[in-house]
Amino acid sequence: MTSEVCPFFRTMRIMTDQLKDSAAQELDERCFLSAQSMPNLKVSEHFQVLKLLGEGSYGKVMLAVHRKRGTPMALKFFPRQSTSLTSFLREYNLSLSYCTHPSLTRALGIFFSTPTYYVFAQQAGLYGDLYDVIVSEVGVDEECVQRVMSQLSGAVTHLHSLGFVHRDIKPENIFLCDSSCRWVKLGDFGLSRAIGSTVRAVWYDSPFCTPEVEPAKEAQTEREWDGTEEEMEEIWITVEPCIDSWALGVLVYCLLTGCFPWEQSTHDDRGYRRYKEWFDSEVEKEEKMRHCEWRGEEERDCYTIMKENQRNNPPPSQFEGLSPLAMTLLKELLHPEPKHRGSPEEILSYLGGPWLTETEVEENRKAEEAEKEARKIREEGGVEEELAREGKGER
């Protein structure tokens, strides 16, 4: 059996590596070709710029209308002084050629340079971004959360299937196509890289930063306090889809609560440390349960187990108000070990059930009322049948 299985997995690994290599190589070729044909244009001659949509360290995004076509679009401006041509073309070509999912922001095939900027056009999110609709310490309604996460699950899974990881999923990079979040688009692919490529581990102070890059923070601290000129060894990480899974888990929490679960995912952060201790105890319990199942003990309903676990080992206080179903999803996405982290596609398995405790209570109340009504109908039906039988007997 081993001799048959091992070649299969070796073949699958080779095919996966080839996909990663081909994705990066194909993107590089597209960048090379587009560099040969990038025109120089004057913005005001071709576009009517209407207003600022957003800005950040990358540059700015302006809402504009194409003067000849009358088409509304977003123009993304990258300062030439601080942006390499390579990074500009990589983001443009990735957005143009690979973002074919309806919940990924796609470039429109217009790119050019000015004396001070590199610019490309993309689909415009006319209703702002997800950050604008999250109410602090409240979040958004649960139906909206599940709707948004369903779309993002498909978008990120699609991007991964083409060999790329987004690496910067956060509310500010999710754009709204309507006022009620029925259609959202993930955008800003400046940090996106091919799966399997290596990048320098950079720590940034955010709950979206994955715990596996904590050593980079420690190295950075040593570098800051070390008075010598000796260079520290840089830390490199492999780009894997699990980076996006972590960000999606933090996003679920943020949308449900209007807060973040912790300030940063390091062991010196109290919120993360409490979560990690709870998570480790959950893993230990699951191991014991698997051992019991192996010994042939009775199997139970999965949802019943989730509820029992939450009663016996309550999550940290920052997760109060989240249902057992939501906590199980977060355990999948926010697994401290990257190789065991769930995939974005798994979000789809948790849609439809209650993610908030108050929703679960309300659903249980409605179910009890429906059961009472059904029982009443059955009882009334039984009485009618007996009366009918008695009537037949009298005749």
C-alpha positions in Angstrom: 0.0 0.0 0.0 2.8 2.4 0.9 4.5 1.9 -2.5 1.2 2.9 -4.2 0.3 5.9 -2.1 3.8 7.5 -1.9 4.2 8.0 -5.7 0.6 9.5 -5.8 1.5 12.1 -3.2 4.8 12.8 -4.8 3.0 13.4 -8.1 0.5 15.7 -6.4 3.3 17.7 -4.8 5.1 18.0 -8.1 1.9 19.2 -9.8 1.2 21.7 -7.0 4.8 23.1 -7.3 4.4 23.4 -11.0 1.2 25.4 -10.5 3.0 27.8 -8.1 5.9 28.2 -10.5 3.8 28.7 -13.5 1.6 31.3 -11.8 4.6 33.4 -10.8 6.3 32.9 -14.2 3.1 33.8 -16.1 2.6 37.0 -14.1 6.3 38.0 -14.6 5.8 37.5 -18.4 2.7 39.7 -18.4 4.6 42.4 -16.5 7.5 42.3 -19.0 5.1 42.6 -22.0 3.0 45.4 -20.5 6.2 47.4 -19.6 6.9 47.6 -23.3 3.6 49.2 -24.1 2.8 51.6 -21.3 1.8 55.0 -22.6 2.3 58.4 -21.2 -1.0 60.3 -20.8 -2.3 63.5 -19.3 -5.1 62.6 -16.9 -7.3 65.7 -17.6 -7.4 65.0 -21.3 -8.8 61.5 -21.0 -10.7 61.5 -17.7 -12.9 63.8 -15.6 -11.8 63.3 -12.0 -14.8 63.6 -9.7 -13.7 62.9 -6.1 -11.2 61.1 -3.8 -12.3 57.5 -2.9 -9.4 56.6 -0.7 -5.7 57.1 0.1 -2.9 55.3 1.9 0.7 54.5 1.9 0.4 53.2 -1.7 -1.0 56.5 -3.1 -4.6 57.4 -3.8 -7.7 56.3 -5.6 -9.9 58.8 -7.5 -13.4 58.3 -8.9 -13.3 59.4 -12.6 -15.3 59.2 -15.8 -13.7 58.3 -19.1 -14.4 61.4 -21.4 -15.0 59.4 -24.6 -16.8 56.3 -23.2 -18.6 58.0 -20.3 -17.6 55.0 -18.2 -17.2 55.5 -14.4 -14.1 53.9 -13.0 -11.6 54.2 -10.2 -8.1 55.5 -11.0 -5.4 54.2 -8.7 -2.4 56.6 -8.5 1.0 55.3 -7.4 3.7 58.0 -6.8 6.7 57.2 -9.1 9.1 58.5 -6.4 8.1 55.7 -4.0 6.8 53.0 -6.3 8.9 50.6 -8.4 7.6 50.0 -11.9 7.8 46.2 -11.2 5.4 46.4 -8.2 3.0 48.7 -10.1 2.9 46.3 -13.1 2.6 43.2 -10.8 -0.5 44.6 -9.1 -2.1 45.8 -12.4 -1.6 42.6 -14.2 -2.7 40.4 -11.3 -5.9 42.4 -11.0 -6.5 42.4 -14.8 -5.8 38.8 -15.6 -6.5 36.8 -12.4 -9.3 38.6 -10.6 -12.2 37.1 -12.6 -14.3 36.2 -9.6 -17.3 38.6 -9.1 -16.1 39.4 -5.6 -12.6 40.4 -6.7 -11.9 44.0 -7.9 -10.7 43.8 -11.5 -8.5 46.2 -13.4 -10.1 47.6 -16.6 -7.2 47.3 -19.1 -6.2 51.0 -18.9 -2.8 51.8 -17.5 -0.4 54.6 -18.1 2.2 56.9 -16.5 2.4 60.7 -15.9 5.4 62.7 -14.9 4.7 62.0 -11.2 2.5 58.9 -11.1 1.9 55.4 -12.4 -1.9 54.9 -12.9 -4.3 52.1 -13.7 -8.1 52.0 -13.9 -10.2 49.5 -12.0 -13.8 48.8 -11.1 -15.1 51.4 -8.7 -16.7 50.6 -5.3 -19.2 53.5 -5.2 -20.4 52.8 -1.7 -17.2 53.0 0.2 -15.6 50.1 2.0 -16.5 47.6 4.7 -14.8 49.6 7.4 -17.4 52.4 6.9 -20.4 50.2 7.8 -18.9 48.4 10.9 -20.4 50.0 14.1 -17.8 50.2 16.9 -18.5 47.6 19.6 -21.6 46.5 17.7 -20.5 45.2 14.3 -23.1 44.6 11.6 -26.2 42.4 11.6 -25.5 38.6 11.5 -27.3 38.1 8.1 -25.0 40.7 6.6 -21.9 39.0 8.1 -22.7 35.6 6.7 -23.5 37.2 3.3 -20.2 39.0 3.2 -18.2 36.1 4.4 -19.8 33.8 1.8 -18.7 36.1 -1.0 -15.2 36.5 0.4 -14.8 32.8 0.9 -15.5 32.2 -2.9 -13.2 35.1 -3.9 -10.2 34.1 -1.8 -10.6 30.4 -2.7 -10.6 31.4 -6.4 -7.5 33.5 -6.0 -5.8 30.6 -4.2 -6.8 28.2 -7.0 -4.9 30.4 -9.5 -1.8 30.2 -7.3 -1.9 33.5 -5.4 -2.3 34.7 -1.8 -3.8 38.1 -1.1 -1.9 38.8 2.2 -3.8 42.0 3.1 -7.4 41.1 3.8 -9.0 43.8 6.1 -12.2 45.9 6.1 -10.5 48.8 4.3 -9.7 46.6 1.3 -13.2 45.2 0.9 -15.3 47.5 -1.3 -19.1 47.8 -1.4 -21.1 47.7 -4.7 -24.3 48.6 -2.9 -25.4 50.1 0.5 -26.4 46.8 2.1 -23.4 44.7 1.4 -25.2 42.4 -0.9 -22.2 42.6 -3.3 -18.7 43.2 -2.0 -15.3 43.0 -3.7 -11.9 42.3 -2.3 -9.3 44.7 -3.7 -5.8 46.1 -3.2 -3.4 43.4 -4.5 -0.2 45.2 -3.7 1.0 42.6 -1.2 -0.3 39.5 -3.2 2.3 37.0 -4.1 2.5 33.5 -5.7 1.9 30.5 -3.4 5.3 29.0 -2.4 7.3 32.2 -3.0 9.4 33.4 -0.1 9.2 36.9 1.4 10.9 38.7 4.2 8.8 38.3 7.4 7.6 41.8 8.4 5.9 42.3 11.8 3.2 44.9 11.9 1.1 45.9 15.0 -2.3 44.5 14.0 -4.6 41.5 14.9 -4.5 40.6 11.2 -0.7 39.8 11.4 -0.3 36.1 11.7 1.3 34.6 14.9 4.0 32.8 12.9 5.8 36.0 12.2 6.3 36.9 15.9 10.0 36.0 15.7 10.3 38.9 13.2 9.0 41.2 15.9 11.6 39.9 18.4 14.3 40.3 15.8 13.2 43.8 15.1 13.3 44.7 18.8 16.8 43.3 19.1 17.8 45.3 16.1 16.4 48.5 17.6 18.1 48.0 21.0 21.4 46.5 19.8 24.1 49.2 19.8 26.4 47.3 17.5 26.6 47.6 13.7 26.4 43.9 13.2 23.5 42.9 10.9 20.8 40.5 12.2 19.9 37.5 10.1 16.6 38.3 8.3 13.7 36.0 8.8 12.0 34.7 5.6 8.6 32.9 5.4 6.9 30.9 2.6 3.7 32.5 1.2 0.8 30.0 1.9 -3.0 30.3 1.7 -3.2 30.0 5.5 -2.1 33.6 5.8 -5.5 34.6 4.3 -7.4 32.2 6.5 -6.1 33.9 9.6 -7.2 37.3 8.3 -10.7 36.0 7.4 -11.1 34.7 11.0 -10.2 38.0 12.5 -12.6 39.7 10.0 -15.5 37.4 11.1 -14.9 38.4 14.7 -14.7 42.1 13.8 -17.9 42.0 11.8 -19.8 40.2 14.5 -18.6 42.4 17.4 -17.4 45.7 16.1 -14.1 45.0 17.9 -10.8 43.1 17.5 -10.1 39.9 19.5 -6.7 41.2 20.5 -4.4 44.1 19.6 -1.6 41.8 18.2 -1.2 38.1 17.9 1.8 37.7 20.2 2.3 36.0 23.6 2.8 39.3 25.4 -0.7 40.4 24.3 -3.2 39.5 27.1 -6.1 38.9 24.7 -4.2 36.6 22.4 -2.6 34.7 25.3 -6.0 34.0 26.8 -7.2 32.7 23.4 -4.2 30.6 22.9 -4.6 29.0 26.4 -8.3 28.3 25.7 -7.4 26.9 22.2 -4.8 24.5 23.6 -7.2 23.2 26.2 -9.8 22.6 23.4 -7.2 20.6 21.4 -6.4 18.5 24.5 -10.1 17.8 25.0 -10.5 16.8 21.3 -7.6 14.4 21.6 -9.3 12.7 24.6 -12.6 12.5 22.7 -10.9 10.9 19.7 -9.4 8.4 22.0 -12.9 7.6 23.4 -14.3 7.2 19.9 -11.4 4.8 19.1 -12.4 2.7 22.1 -15.9 2.4 20.6 -17.9 4.8 22.8 -21.1 6.3 21.5 -20.8 8.9 18.7 -22.8 12.1 19.3 -24.2 14.9 17.2 -21.5 17.4 16.2 -23.5 20.4 17.2 -24.3 18.9 20.6 -20.5 18.4 21.2 -19.9 22.0 20.2 -22.4 23.3 22.8 -21.1 21.0 25.5 -17.6 22.1 24.9 -18.6 25.8 25.2 -20.3 25.0 28.5 -17.5 23.0 29.9 -14.7 25.2 28.7 -16.0 28.7 28.1 -14.0 30.8 25.6 -12.2 33.9 26.8 -14.5 36.9 27.8 -13.8 38.7 24.5 -15.8 35.9 22.7 -18.9 36.3 24.9 -22.0 36.4 22.7 -20.6 34.2 20.0 -22.4 30.9 19.4 -20.7 27.5 19.5 -21.0 27.4 15.7 -19.1 30.6 15.3 -16.5 29.6 17.8 -15.9 26.3 16.0 -15.4 28.3 12.7 -13.0 30.7 14.4 -11.0 27.7 15.8 -10.6 26.5 12.2 -9.5 29.8 10.8 -7.5 31.1 13.8 -5.5 28.0 14.4 -2.1 29.2 15.9 -0.3 26.5 13.8 -0.4 27.6 10.2 -0.2 24.1 8.7 -3.4 23.1 10.6 -5.3 26.3 9.8 -8.6 25.8 7.9 -9.1 26.9 4.4 -11.4 29.9 3.3 -13.7 27.4 1.6 -14.6 25.9 5.0 -16.6 29.1 5.8 -19.3 27.8 3.5 -19.9 24.8 5.9 -20.9 27.2 8.7 -23.4 29.3 6.8 -27.1 29.2 7.7 -26.7 28.4 11.4 -26.6 31.1 14.2 -23.3 32.8 14.7 -24.5 34.9 17.7 -25.9 33.5 20.9 -28.9 35.9 20.8 -29.7 34.6 17.3 -29.5 31.0 18.6 -31.8 31.8 21.5 -34.4 33.4 19.2 -34.2 30.4 16.8 -34.8 28.0 19.7 -37.7 30.1 20.8 -39.3 30.0 17.4 -38.6 26.2 17.1 -40.3 25.6 20.5 -43.4 27.7 19.4 -43.6 25.7 16.2 -43.4 22.4 18.1 -46.2 23.5 20.4 -48.3 24.5 17.5 -47.6 21.2 15.8 -48.5 19.3 19.0 -51.7 21.2 19.3 -52.7 20.4 15.7 -51.8 16.7 16.3 -53.9 16.6 19.5 -56.9 18.3 17.9 -56.6 15.9 15.0 -56.6 13.0 17.4 -59.8 14.2 19.0 -61.5 14.7 15.7 -60.6 11.1 14.6 -62.0 9.7 17.8 -65.3 11.7 17.4 -65.4 10.4 13.8 -65.0 6.8 15.0 -67.7 7.3 17.7 -70.0 8.7 15.1 -69.5 5.6 12.9 -70.2 3.3 15.9 -73.5 5.0 16.7 -74.6 4.5 13.1 
